[in-house]
Amino acid sequence: MSPVTIRKVEKGDLTVALGTAFEAAALVGVVLFHVDPTRRALEAEYAATRLAVLPAAIHHGQVDDDF
């Protein structure tokens, strides 16, 4: 991945290919899918603790992921 692509992923740029976003998530250890709801909740909490240390400009608020 190029530095430009990484910056786009970090900013949530919608022009980033879905596969690239999945690859970036895997590289940094973000689990995107899990069958067990308890595990999903734990992963979401873990992600929130990592996001807490990032600059406020990156935070986009709540995401409605209830499909």
Secondary structure, DSSP 8 states (H G I E B T S, - for coil): --HHHHHHHHHT-TTS-HHHHHHHHHHTT-----S-HHHHHHHHHHHHHHHTTS-GGG---------
